[in-house]
Amino acid sequence: MNIMYRVTLKSMLKNKRRTIVTIIGVIISVAMITAVSTFSASFSSLFRRQEIYENGDWIVSFRSIDHAKAQEVESDSLFDKAGYSYRDFFVQLSNPEETGYRYLELLSADRNTIELNAMKATQGRLPESPNEICLPEEVEAFSSYQPGDTITLSYGIRLQDGVRTPATESYMEGETFSEIESRTFTICGFWQGSGISRFFPVAVTGYSRETTPAEAQLNLTARTLQIQSDTYGQIYDVAFQYQIDSNTLQFHNALLNYSGVLSDRDLFVTFLMPTVIIGLIIMIGSVMLIYNAFAISVSERAKQLGMLASIGATRRQKRRSVLFEGVAIGIVAIPLGILFGILGIGITFWAISPWIMSIFQIDVPFQVEVVPAAIVMAVLFSAFTILISAWLPARRASKITPIEAIRQSQDVRLRAKNVKTSRFVRKLFGFEGELAMKNLKRNRKRYRATILALCVSVVLFLSTAAFNNYMVHAYSMARHEVAYDVAFYAYDGIDQTQELLHIPYAKEAEMNRNLSLGAALPREKASPAVQKVYTGSFEEIPLDIQVIALDGASQERYLEKAGLDPHLLDTKNNAVAINRYLYADGHDYSEYSTVDERQVSEINPYYSYYLYIDGEEKEEHYYTGQPLSIQAFTEERPLCVSEISDSPARLVLVVSEETFDGMMTAYTQQVQAALDAGEDEIDSLVYSTRSFCYRTDESSLLCSELEQYYGYTNNFEEANRQVQNMLNVINVFLYGFITLITMISVANIFNTVSTSIGLRTREFAMLRSVGMTKKAFNKMLRFESMFYGMKALLWGIPISIIICFLMYGSLSRNFDFCFYIPIVPFGIAVLAIFSIVGLTMLYSASKVKKANIISILTQENI
Amino acid sequence: MQMEILRIQNLTKIYGSGDTEVRALNNVSFSVQKGEFVAIVGPSGSGKSTLLHILGGVDRPTDGKVFIEGNDIYALNENNLAVFRRRQIGLIYQFYNLIPVLNVEENITLPLLLDGRKVDRAYLQKLIDTLGIAERLTHLPNQLSGGQQQRVSIGRALVNNPAIVLADEPTGNLDSKNSAEIVELLKYFNRENRQTLIIITHDERIALQADRIIAIEDGRIARDEVIRQ
């Protein structure tokens, strides 16, 4: 190895600390780049495999194609598998009221089509011939059948005004069914349907050329031999070649996108943007680290390079020696970085895969895919980063002359005005502080580079932490809302209450009926908080009243939980009032109470509605009933009643079912009377709701049990769990990313600060020889780290606050709370900055302190 | 009137141990009176620099004591020794060792700044005028020539009116004209202010300008001659 390179290598080995720190920094950045590209590749692969699992690996479908053409297309070398099918035939079902459906759609598909679409049977199998049929699971009427049984179905077409209705249109009044024939099928199995859009349950039968009716519109589903970047183009070319109208083509866009073939620009942006942004951030952090490391190396080696110049090293040789350092570091760090990147992502995937599979409903295994292209890209990207970071220092090195080296160039360029400090510094911080301040200012470039590194770390950390904080806060506020896992909303008319209360898988069940009413409360009887909200001319405050009735068992449990007499509500028109809520006040909830409990013992709620005349809101009508007597105030609430209120003047009154029914009757009678009196514009119904709230450990099983009842199910437990999973995944990545970027920054700061201390060994020795005590010396160093920290925070904190605000702005569509600044992360950032700089200084200075003063002072060559 | 300002008793300094043991100083004893100008000479490796550094309080002796104005300086703890050094000892080195970020005035008043004491401006002005650097007060060290930087060094050593000034080859880095000027300055302060001055030099011409020459060889005093009263 030539002498220049040998000297470079020796100096790298001599400065072990700096070399190792730089290598570690590069390893981290290469690892991150590898991780990002491996991650993208693996995720794409995951979605691609899931898409194939769910919807098959077909690429294009030619609709309504002529058979002869279809055969030509099939034989084209572009495709390696093709299947035939047709739809738009229907089976009319005999008793739609019982089965719930008028028609079955009959899909005829050959084996290839079935495989290309990944159609799956739940019982038995899918058909292999036109004599077999696979029936839809959801039609109850077929549940008595087994695979192997035969069934005779009449199939035909639907007509609307003599025009054939395709399967893509729902039932329309006036359409007719025209039978073609009645066929007996052998049931080969049952299935649940797949992604084909349908208004009717689909039964699948086999396809054969011979049995295809003349009216059938043939579909050809095909798969290309390979998926390439110009697959779309290739297929359009085939269509053109065989004179097929390109409008009849349907592409499996999801699969193509996940395979990297993008159908439009927007998708490209959505997929690539986050990756590019992250890549850029990593690159910026790495460049700063590596550039600084090389700049330091060059300035430390200035003397050496000057000496080499004096014996005849050319510019190119000097430049190359620096680039060589880059190559040496690259050779060690890049392979290690790739290894750690893959390992890191592998471990991360293993940890988060349960959450991912749950969130995205993935059935295929989630695994790390090492894509050679991605690795090569990572290597090139890192090598490029090292190259541009080393370039400028290398250029500078090439210009070092022997004289500069001897004179230790940077001090020659020092100007008095550069290190000027104001008088206040000495007054405030003492002489040690002034000296510290001057020390910072002496090397502007290095100072700025360090501050920039610190600042960027602060901003990145705070942005990520704030983002996380907002998400978690929003989530926890949403979580407040319900105490139950599953809710079922029924119609108050149908009574399957007992069955619904005893449904399997429910740990706790409560039925509640709910009437939304109003009441007017004299101002002085309201709580001070509510009075403050309704300032102004409100003499009476409009209360938002919810009257709730629970089922017998739940009511008993509730009264017991509230510590009240179990017979309290037996007397008609008795009520228990809940007077405490959380109301979103600012960025978090506050406790409110609505009425002054000492003054209120009776509420007379009215049922109101607006009278619409000619579609315009005209008058408000009120119907009152018997006043309700409040027997007790409590903070206990039934399962169904939320802690949160979206109005500050809300009052929930729990009454017995008897009282509830009485109120319903009273209001209904009054409404009826109004109708009879000729007010035919009003709505004849008094609206109440009946819902069931469940606590359960098996929310999805409970929900399937609920499917047989007529109503609407809401699985809160599932929804919350998905959100939590999502938050977990986001947290893992955010914090992982942040930690790694911070490590790169810390490496950078460590290098910079310890070097600047190292270069001042001689000065320190001199100060001590003149009589600076250890205490004063430490004080000076403390001030230096303090000034670094303060300057970094001076920039970092305002920038972070702005970013918080911007982030809040874009997330505020989903948030119900006001803007706030998360204090804890900011506190952590402040502490961390001072700690990092301080510790770095302490470490470097301890090395200096140990050194012998005299040996330093009498040496020329420090 | 004579007053003993410095006394060295059985000073010994050993580096290393066993086979690699080096006795830089071997049981050296002598004293210096206030106002004396002493030159310490000797070949390289004789121990003269070691001696000076121990006198200056920047290197601890293996054995023996050093008394400055009656204070056993090595009985002080590190902190107090630093303060003592700051106030009572002026050190001048061959390689000026000025702080690059401080200007001339600040470099000169450095010991006072470390002490947090106010500068006696009259005294400072006189010092600066004598040194001949009055127009350079706001300049940084990198804007001065070698000779000027050494003058600043001297200023720093004298600003506190220390008990003794120790100079280690103060002219080693200067040309003959500057060397002569520097030595003149030191002699001036020695004569006018009765500033006790101990110089290490290998330059015979400089040594002969002192009042007393102590020759050190192999860690011992070979010769101690008063050549001028």
Chai-1 contact restraints between the chains, C-beta under 6 A:
chainA,res_idxA,chainB,res_idxB,connection_type,confidence,min_distance_angstrom,max_distance_angstrom,comment,restraint_id
A,D411,B,P100,contact,1.0,0.0,6.0,A-B,restraint_1
A,D411,B,N142,contact,1.0,0.0,6.0,A-B,restraint_2
A,V412,B,N142,contact,1.0,0.0,6.0,A-B,restraint_3
A,L414,B,L140,contact,1.0,0.0,6.0,A-B,restraint_4
A,L414,B,N142,contact,1.0,0.0,6.0,A-B,restraint_5
A,A416,B,L140,contact,1.0,0.0,6.0,A-B,restraint_6
A,V419,B,V101,contact,1.0,0.0,6.0,A-B,restraint_7
A,F431,B,L113,contact,1.0,0.0,6.0,A-B,restraint_8
A,K438,B,V101,contact,1.0,0.0,6.0,A-B,restraint_9
A,R442,B,V101,contact,1.0,0.0,6.0,A-B,restraint_10
A,E763,B,I99,contact,1.0,0.0,6.0,A-B,restraint_11
A,M766,B,N97,contact,1.0,0.0,6.0,A-B,restraint_12
A,S769,B,V58,contact,1.0,0.0,6.0,A-B,restraint_13
A,S769,B,L91,contact,1.0,0.0,6.0,A-B,restraint_14
A,V770,B,L110,contact,1.0,0.0,6.0,A-B,restraint_15
A,V770,B,P111,contact,1.0,0.0,6.0,A-B,restraint_16
A,G771,B,A82,contact,1.0,0.0,6.0,A-B,restraint_17
A,G771,B,R85,contact,1.0,0.0,6.0,A-B,restraint_18
A,G771,B,R86,contact,1.0,0.0,6.0,A-B,restraint_19
A,G771,B,P111,contact,1.0,0.0,6.0,A-B,restraint_20
A,M772,B,L114,contact,1.0,0.0,6.0,A-B,restraint_21
A,T773,B,N79,contact,1.0,0.0,6.0,A-B,restraint_22
A,T773,B,A82,contact,1.0,0.0,6.0,A-B,restraint_23
A,I853,B,V58,contact,1.0,0.0,6.0,A-B,restraint_24
A,I854,B,H53,contact,1.0,0.0,6.0,A-B,restraint_25
A,I854,B,V58,contact,1.0,0.0,6.0,A-B,restraint_26
A,I854,B,D59,contact,1.0,0.0,6.0,A-B,restraint_27
A,L857,B,Y93,contact,1.0,0.0,6.0,A-B,restraint_28
